[in-house]
Amino acid sequence: MSTVDVRIDDRVRLLSALLSVTSWPDDEQARKPHGTHAHARSTRRTLQVHDKHPAALILQALLDRGVTLPEVFAYMVQLEWPGLTGGEERPIWAPPTWARHLLSFYNETGLQEWWEAETEVWKQCRREAEKMFRDVDFNSFMQPFVGDLAAGYSLVFMPNVCYPSDTEIGLNVNGELSCIAPPRIAWGDNPPWPFDEDPTHIYRAALTQYGRMLMRSYLQQVPDVVRKASKSKLPVPKTFTTVNKAWEDQFLALLGTGLVAIFLEDVVNPQEAQAYVLMEKKAQGVEVLPGVVSVLRRYLNGYGSQYQDFADYLPHFGSHLRVAKSITAL
């Protein structure tokens, strides 16, 4: 059985629909023009008359203040459905009345009836995602890197054909690691791909989020090792460190690319892995990405003999990566 539970969550759908009446859809297009799913476009048209609803105005204000989508979605999935009650650990940025406004938006817009009319759209994306995760075991794949920590979480994948349509969201809430992901963007104004037609997209989206959250939790358990490892600067360009200022963020970004590449090579095929690394190398402007893959392979080859766990190897990661960078530059 798959270790990934594919789920459609109405709380996530509600917030995704609410995003459609904020500036988010236009902001996405400003970053990179792309065709969105027909359901997303229809949802936006259907709900546009409610763009002055208090729930929408609050969400817009939060986005304008820099509250991130992972923060907002994490708040949302802690509320009980369908009453949107609970959430005792309400973050300081969330207005105390927002949950009540969210429920009002849900009722006034007739979202439940809209979703029922679009039932087959959501069933189809769920079937496509379930097909891709049927024989995938991310827990076993991550075990050499994070140990038994992987088995302590449930992995959830939520296919999303509304908004955001250009980015994945990772949530670590109540013992579940969730990846909310749109289908792969196609060229120009073409509609996005089905979830089951591009293994690289769906595995990259899920593993990048699960791997980042699992490794971040793992690093919190070995702070002395992280302090030692962080004394060795990673061989990445200034443009990369501008986006990822802390050593830990730089490491997690590199690790995510390496994990996905290794998984693709082992589960899909080497050609997909190579194409993915080249694409990420160009997108991130990081020449050392092929070296990250070789360094992680080096750890896996020594796992259980030379290294008992990833904490044993972490202090060597930076120096080994610099050597790999020198070799690939020859």
N, C-alpha and C positions, 0 to 999 in steps of 0.2 A: 504494500500500500504506500501511497505517496505520503511524504512527511509534510506536505503543504496542503492546508485547507483552503480551497478556493471559495470565496464568500462574497455575496452581495449584501452590503450593510446599509440599511435605510438612513442611518445617521450620516454616513459618508455621502450617500446620494443627495440628502437634503442640503448638506453644506456645498456639495459640488454644484447643485442647482442654484443655490444662493450666489455662488461666485459668478454665475452667468449674468446677473444684474448689477455687477460691480464693473470696475474698469479692467478687471483681470483679462477677459477675452481680448480686448484691444491691446493690452500690454503684452500679451503673448505674441500677437501678430507684429507688434513693433519690434520685439526681440528677433523673431524669425517668422516671416510669413509662411503659413502652411494651411493645408486643408484640414478642417476639423470633422469629427464624426457627425453624421446627419442628426443623430439624437441630440448632440450638444447644440447644434444650430437651431433645431426645433425647440429645445428647452429655452434657449435664450429668447426666441421670438415669442413663445407662449408666456413667459414670465416678465417680459420687459415692462409691462404696465405696472409692475410692483416694485420698480427700482427705487421708489421713495419709502418703501416699508422700513420701519425702524430696524429690523434685523439686517437688511441690506445696508443701511446707512452705518450701522455699527461695524459691520464687516469691512466696509470701505474705509472707515476711520482707522480700524486696526491695521489694515494693509498699508495705509498711508503712514502710519507710525512705525512701520517696520516689523510688526509681528509677522512671523513666518507661517507658511501653510502647515508645516509639521506641527507647530505649536497649536494652531487653530484646530486642526483635525484631531490632535491628541485630546484636546479639551472636549471635542464633540463626542468621541467614542467612549468617554467616561460617563456620559449622561445615559440614563435609562431610557429605553424605547418601549412604548411610543410617547410616554409623557414628558420625556426630556427633563426628568427630575434627577436628583442626586448631584454628582460632581462636587462633593464636599471640599475636595482639594482644588477649588477654583483658583486659577492663576490670578495674580494681581492685575493683569492687563484686561481680564474679562469682566465686563460690567455685570453686576449682580442680576440685572433684569434681562440679560441677553437670552438665556435659555427660554424664558417666557416669550420673548419676541420671536425666537426661532420656531417655537410651537405655533405661534400665531401665523407666521409666514407659511408654514406647512399646511395649516388648515385653510387659510384664506386663498391660497393659490390653487387648491385642489391637486396638490402634487400626487397624492395617492391614486387618484383617478388617472392622472397623466402617466404615472408609472405602469398602471394596469393596461393602459392603451399601448404602451411600449414594452409589454412583458416579453415578447419574443426577442427584442433587441438585447435585453439583459440576459435572458436565458442563453442566447447564442454566444455572447462573449464569455459567459461562465463555462459553457461546454467547451469552447475553444481553449480556455485556460486550463481546465481540468485535464484535457487531452495532453497538454504539454507537461504537466506536472505528475502524470500518472506513475511514471517509473523513475522519478527523480528523488534522490536522497541527499538533501543539503546537509542534514545533521552529520551524517557519516563523513561527508566531504570536509566539513568545518572542524571535525573533532581533533585532527592533529594541530590545529591552530588555536583552538580555544578550549580544548579538553572537554570535560563533562558539562561545561556551561551550555553547550548547544542543546543537550538533551533536556535542559531545564526550561526551555521555552517552546511554545507552540508557534509554528510558522503559518502565517495567513497571507494569502494573495487576494487582493481585491481589484478585479478588472474594472476600469472606469471609462465610460464612453461619453462622459460629460466634461467637466473642468476640474483641475487643469488638464489641458490636452497635450502639453509639451514637456511634462516633467513627472518624475516619480516622487512619492512621499513615503518615508519610513517612519513607523510609529513603534515605540516600545511602551506598551500600556498593559498593566495587569497580567504580566506573564506571557503576553503575546507579542511577537514581532510581526508587524503587518507591513506589507508593501502595497500601496495604492498606485496603480500604474495605468496609463493610457495605452492604446495600441500604438504601434510604430508609425511615426509621421511619414507620409509619402512625399514624392516630389511635387513642388508647386502647389496647385489647388486640388490635387487629387485626394480622394478620401484616404484615411489611414488604412494600414494593413489589418487583416484579421489577426487575432492573437496567436493562432496556430500556424501561421504561414512564415514566421520568422523566429526560429528558435533562439538566435543570438539576442534579439531584442528582449524577449520575455525572461530568459535566463540572466542576462546582464542586469535588467531592472531589478529582479528579485534578489539575486545574489549580492549585488552591490549594496542594497539596503540591509539585508540580513547580515552580511559580512561586516559592514561598518558598525552596526549596532552591537553585534556579538563581540567584536574585537574591542570596541570602546569599553564594554563591560568587563572584558578580560583584563584590559590594561589598568582599570581601576583596582583590580585585585593585586597587581604587582607594581605599586608606585615606585619602589626603589629601583626596579629594573628599568622602568620608563625613564627615571631621572638619569640613570647611567647611560642608556641608549641615546637620550636626547642631547647629550654632550657632543655627539658626533653629527655634524650637520649633514643633511641629505643633499646629494648632488643634483639639485633641481634649479631651474632658472628663476630669476627674480619675479617674472610674471606669475609663476606658480606660487611663490611665497607671498605675493601680494594678496592672492585669493585665499590661500591657506597659511595664515600667519603663524600659528603655533606648530611646533614640531609634531605633536600628536595628530593634528589635522592633515599635515603633509604626509605623514606615514599612512594614515587611514586612506587617503586618496590614492596613494601609490598601491597600497595593499589591495584595494578594491579592484583596480585594473588587473593586477596580477592574478588574483583569485578567479576572476571571470575568465581570463585567458586560459588558465590551467583547466578550469571546468569545461570550457568549450572544446579544448584539445582532447580531453579525455572522454567527453560524453557526446559531442557533436562530431567535429572532425578538425584536424590541424589547420586546414585552409580557413575555416571560419575563425579560428583563434588568431591566426596571423593577420587576417583582414581586420579583425577587431582591434588588435594592438596598433596596427598602422593608423587606423581611424582615430583612436584615442591619442596616439602620439601627435598627430596633426592637430587635433582639436585642443589638446592641452598644451601643446608646444613643449613637451617634455621628452627629450631624446632618450632618456634612460629607461623608458617603459619596457623595452625588450629585456633590459637587464633585470628589471624587477621580476619578471617571469623566471629567468634563469636562477636568480637568488632564492626565490621561493621553492623552486625545484630542488635546489641544493639542500635546503632545509628538509624537505620531504624525504630526500634520499638518506639523510642522516637521522631522521626521526625514529626514535625507539632504540637507537644505538649510540650515536654521538650526541644527540640531543633528546632529552626525555620529554620536553615540552617546548612550546614556542618561547617561553620566558628564557630558556637556556640560550636560544639563538638570537633573541632580539638585540642584545648589545653588539652583535656582529653584523647586524643588518646593514647599517650605514657604510661600514668599511668594505663589506663584500659588494655592496651596490656600486661603490666608487671603482672597484676593480672591474666589475662587469661593464661599467660605462667606458673605462679605458680600453677594454678588449673590443667592445662593439664599435669604438671609434677608429680602430685600426683599419 
